[in-house]
């Protein structure tokens, strides 16, 4: 049996073109992570029924204050309505990233879900487009109209094509950075599992036995990458929004 890197189970929607198929494993896994998120936030919210401050509250409030400081430091007073959005976005992407730490996508398990949904470019692109839309709508509202786009012709009108390209590349780089970092982590895991199960020997040296310890260290590495990429996605989203809400717009 051979693992197929980057392959996905699909549902056929009956719609034309690119919408004719969807990655069913990505969708099911995302639904599972959504359910886990609801349980997690319910568990956190339940801690506030007590009159005593516990570790859950301290940790969560520390995260909230940290992101609030980031947003206020970059955006200023206009950041307040966006803080919950950035916290929810970063937390959910973090959970999506870390779901791939469980080796549920291995072919031996025959499961219809597994892996990190963010290792699917469709998911990473969807969140990048979401951030892009939020930024554009917020910029237009802040400028009270389409005058928001006057900055694309600054400092000179000849810069218009370059500035438009830069505006479009921001969500593109957001999506690709998230996708490639998470996908490569899963790719390395598949490679190591293949080496272990293939019983590879180089002379008297059994490479498969030597590689058996590697998944443990790789999972630690992938966990840290998942944390970092969720944070970077949230941080860059804040920075891009701050550019859209800057006074010169």
C-alpha atoms as one frame of an Amber mdcrd trajectory, in Angstrom:
protein
   0.000   0.000   0.000   1.334   3.406  -0.909   0.522   6.788   0.590  -0.550
   9.396  -1.903   0.789  12.754  -0.800  -1.681  15.587  -1.216  -4.536  13.351
  -2.342  -8.055  13.932  -1.020 -11.311  12.036  -0.941 -13.928  14.043  -2.830
 -17.659  14.643  -2.921 -19.295  15.338  -6.264 -21.648  18.303  -5.940 -23.149
  18.296  -9.419 -22.215  21.952  -9.832 -20.266  23.112 -12.910 -16.536  23.798
 -13.153 -14.281  23.965 -10.107 -17.280  23.535  -7.787 -18.058  20.073  -9.194
 -15.952  18.387  -6.494 -15.015  19.277  -2.924 -12.458  17.673  -0.623 -14.683
  15.681   1.706 -11.894  14.756   4.147 -10.998  18.425   4.626 -14.635  19.397
   5.209 -15.311  16.559   7.679 -12.105  17.297   9.582 -12.978  20.999   9.733
 -16.413  20.127  11.135 -14.757  17.962  13.782 -12.412  20.794  14.748 -15.418
  23.145  14.901 -17.120  20.762  17.329 -13.930  20.541  19.393 -13.729  24.350
  19.408 -17.291  24.651  20.715 -16.573  22.142  23.475 -13.335  23.944  24.345
 -14.953  27.374  24.580 -17.891  25.933  26.536 -15.401  24.436  28.982 -13.638
  27.779  29.282 -16.911  29.672  29.649 -18.089  27.267  32.346 -15.134  28.280
  34.513 -16.624  31.779  34.858 -19.573  30.410  36.818 -17.271  30.232  39.810
 -16.533  33.306  41.883 -12.916  32.229  42.113 -10.273  32.939  39.490  -8.741
  29.708  38.202  -5.904  28.793  35.834  -8.232  28.553  32.824  -9.408  32.130
  33.276  -5.887  33.401  33.885  -4.559  31.737  30.733  -7.458  32.823  28.506
  -7.425  36.395  29.771  -3.672  36.501  29.217  -4.190  35.465  25.571  -6.999
  37.996  25.125  -4.916  40.806  26.623  -1.924  39.846  24.481  -3.888  40.023
  21.237  -5.632  43.180  22.389  -2.239  44.784  22.993  -1.057  43.680  19.545
  -4.158  45.079  17.879  -4.157  48.359  19.801  -0.418  48.774  19.259  -0.822
  48.395  15.480  -4.280  49.830  14.798  -4.934  52.173  17.724  -8.360  52.990
  19.135 -10.083  51.529  16.080  -8.889  48.045  17.068 -11.547  47.305  19.696
 -14.240  45.707  17.459 -11.642  43.545  15.698 -10.014  41.943  18.751 -12.591
  39.094  19.078 -12.270  38.361  15.356  -8.484  38.064  15.485  -8.604  35.894
  18.611 -11.216  33.559  17.109  -9.375  33.386  13.773  -5.976  32.632  15.311
  -7.387  30.096  17.780  -9.309  28.213  15.093  -6.337  28.125  12.717  -4.201
  26.860  15.602  -6.648  23.991  16.210  -6.801  23.203  12.487  -3.008  23.115
  12.338  -2.640  20.852  15.354  -5.281  18.320  14.317  -2.701  16.926  11.915
  -0.588  15.884  14.907  -2.869  12.857  15.193  -1.852  10.302  12.524  -5.465
   9.721  11.483  -4.840  10.301   7.790  -2.622   7.266   7.391  -4.084   4.872
   4.847  -3.941   1.995   7.327  -6.770   3.532   9.394  -9.212   3.902   6.450
 -10.805   6.982   8.025 -12.795   9.553   5.994 -11.043  12.403   7.803  -7.680
  13.334   9.279  -4.713  15.572   8.693  -4.612  19.326   9.102  -7.272  21.115
   7.033  -4.782  23.954   6.621  -2.544  21.513   4.701  -5.231  21.822   2.017
  -4.671  24.991  -0.033  -8.441  25.477  -0.313  -8.710  25.992   3.450  -5.691
  28.278   3.721  -6.938  30.344   0.768 -10.432  30.618   2.266  -9.130  32.192
   5.480  -6.813  34.492   3.548  -9.768  35.650   1.414 -11.822  36.159   4.590
  -9.118  38.441   6.008  -8.831  40.250   2.668 -12.595  40.927   2.574 -12.616
  42.144   6.189  -9.744  44.517   5.412 -11.381  45.903   2.263 -14.786  46.404
   3.907 -13.212  47.981   6.994 -11.073  50.280   4.856 -14.068  51.438   2.819
 -16.110  52.077   5.971 -13.231  53.936   7.582 -12.815  56.163   4.504 -16.614
  56.557   4.134 -16.558  55.227   0.604 -14.434  54.144  -2.303 -12.048  56.992
  -1.612 -10.232  54.328   0.402  -8.605  53.166  -2.829  -6.944  56.516  -3.486
  -3.883  55.176  -1.698  -3.287  52.819  -4.623  -2.204  55.814  -6.737   0.282
  57.084  -4.143   2.903  58.453  -4.184   2.523  58.667  -7.963  -0.220  57.514
 -10.332   2.308  55.412 -12.220   2.555  53.215  -9.106  -1.076  52.091  -9.471
  -0.346  48.659 -11.077   2.373  47.880  -8.533   0.203  48.928  -5.588  -2.730
  46.843  -6.857  -0.420  43.851  -7.219   0.866  44.380  -3.686  -2.693  44.527
  -2.373  -3.558  41.236  -4.075  -0.345  39.513  -3.038  -1.037  40.001   0.668
  -3.789  37.353   0.896  -1.820  35.178  -1.525   1.258  35.138   0.701  -0.928
  34.612   3.783  -2.455  31.502   2.220   0.758  30.071   0.772   2.794  30.605
   3.940   0.215  28.776   6.046  -0.369  25.990   3.516   3.246  25.128   2.734
   4.446  25.127   6.345   1.680  22.770   7.491   1.774  20.606   4.347   5.526
  20.062   4.564   5.145  18.889   8.169   2.623  16.253   7.089   4.806  15.329
   4.110   7.785  14.650   6.387   5.618  12.445   8.604   4.498  10.394   5.598
   8.127   9.996   4.474   9.267   8.776   7.882   6.326   6.361   8.231   7.137
   4.991   4.766  10.759   4.435   5.794   9.702   2.648   8.993   7.198   0.365
   7.268   9.474  -0.421   4.299  12.155  -2.186   6.399  15.038  -0.406   4.662
  18.527  -1.699   5.370  21.853  -0.197   4.320  24.285  -3.021   4.791  24.043
  -4.092   8.416  22.386  -0.814   9.375  18.596  -1.005   9.705  17.397   2.453
   8.713  13.763   1.641   9.522  14.533   0.824  13.151  16.711   3.921  13.481
  13.912   6.079  12.050  11.323   4.716  14.508  12.106   7.434  17.039  11.811
  10.257  14.521   7.980  10.650  14.536   8.131  11.704  18.200  10.531  14.581
  17.495   8.742  15.445  14.259   5.407  15.772  16.039   6.969  18.180  18.539
   8.402  20.155  15.625   5.053  20.168  13.778   3.252  21.290  16.934   5.590
  24.261  17.311   5.248  25.098  13.608   1.459  24.983  13.971   1.587  27.406
  16.898   3.955  29.741  15.061   1.980  29.748  11.809  -1.318  30.463  13.578
   0.328  33.362  15.382   1.974  34.691  12.206  -1.334  34.502  10.320  -3.089
  36.477  13.055  -0.254  38.975  13.419   0.007  39.691   9.679  -3.777  40.073
   9.504  -3.553  42.735  12.215  -0.709  44.492  10.407  -2.546  44.497   7.057
  -5.690  45.849   8.703  -3.670  48.582  10.400  -2.418  49.687   6.960  -5.999
  49.875   5.696  -7.178  51.908   8.682  -4.215  54.285   8.761  -5.167  57.963
   8.817  -3.566  58.727   5.454  -6.206  56.505   3.795
